[in-house]
Amino acid sequence: MVHKRSLASLQKRQIRRLIFTFAYADRVRCETVSRLDRVDVLGLLNAPAIEVHHVPDIVRGEVLVDSRGQGSFQQRFNR
C-alpha cells in the first residue's frame, strides 16, 4: 500500500524542480548556479494554492549545488 504524500512536500518538490530546470550547470567548476530569484520563481508558479513560505530565498548567481558540498541547497538540507 502506497503512503499518501503531503501537499506541502509535493509543493516543495515542484519548486525545487522548477529552480533546477532553469539553473545553469557549470561543467568546469562542477557547480549548479541559479538563474532565477525568489520573485521569478513566484511568477513562474501558476498554482493558486501555493504556499509562499515554501519558496526559498534565492538570488540570481547563487551557487545551489557544488562538488565541495558548500552550495546553498546542500547547506540547507545537510544540517
C-alpha positions in Angstrom: 0.0 0.0 0.0 1.4 3.3 -1.0 1.5 6.1 1.6 -0.2 9.3 0.9 2.1 12.2 0.2 1.5 15.5 1.8 0.7 18.6 -0.3 3.5 20.5 1.3 6.2 18.1 0.2 4.7 18.0 -3.3 4.9 21.7 -3.5 8.5 21.7 -2.2 9.5 19.2 -4.9 7.8 21.2 -7.6 9.5 24.4 -6.6 12.9 22.7 -6.4 12.3 21.0 -9.8 11.4 24.5 -11.3 14.6 26.1 -9.8 16.9 23.3 -11.1 15.2 23.4 -14.6 16.2 27.0 -15.1 19.6 26.6 -13.4 23.0 26.8 -15.2 25.2 23.7 -14.9 28.9 24.8 -15.0 30.8 21.7 -16.1 34.3 23.2 -15.4 33.6 24.1 -11.8 31.1 21.4 -11.2 28.5 23.8 -9.9 24.8 24.4 -10.5 24.1 28.2 -10.5 20.7 29.8 -10.1 19.3 31.9 -13.0 16.2 32.8 -11.0 15.5 34.7 -7.9 12.6 34.3 -5.5 10.3 36.8 -7.3 10.9 34.9 -10.6 10.0 31.6 -9.0 6.8 33.0 -7.6 6.0 34.4 -11.1 6.5 31.1 -12.8 4.4 29.1 -10.3 0.9 29.1 -11.6 -0.7 27.1 -8.8 -3.2 29.2 -7.0 -2.8 27.4 -3.7 1.0 27.6 -3.5 2.3 28.4 0.0 4.7 31.3 -0.3 6.9 30.2 2.6 7.9 27.0 0.7 9.8 29.1 -1.9 13.4 29.5 -0.7 15.2 32.9 -0.6 17.5 32.6 -3.6 19.2 35.2 -5.7 20.5 35.1 -9.3 24.0 33.8 -9.5 23.8 31.9 -6.2 25.5 28.5 -6.2 22.9 25.9 -5.5 25.0 22.7 -5.6 28.7 22.2 -6.0 31.2 19.4 -5.6 32.5 20.6 -2.3 29.2 20.4 -0.5 29.0 24.2 0.0 26.1 25.1 -2.2 23.1 26.8 -0.7 20.7 23.9 -1.2 23.3 21.5 0.2 23.8 23.6 3.3 20.1 23.8 3.9 19.4 20.1 3.6 22.5 18.8 5.3 22.1 20.4 8.6 
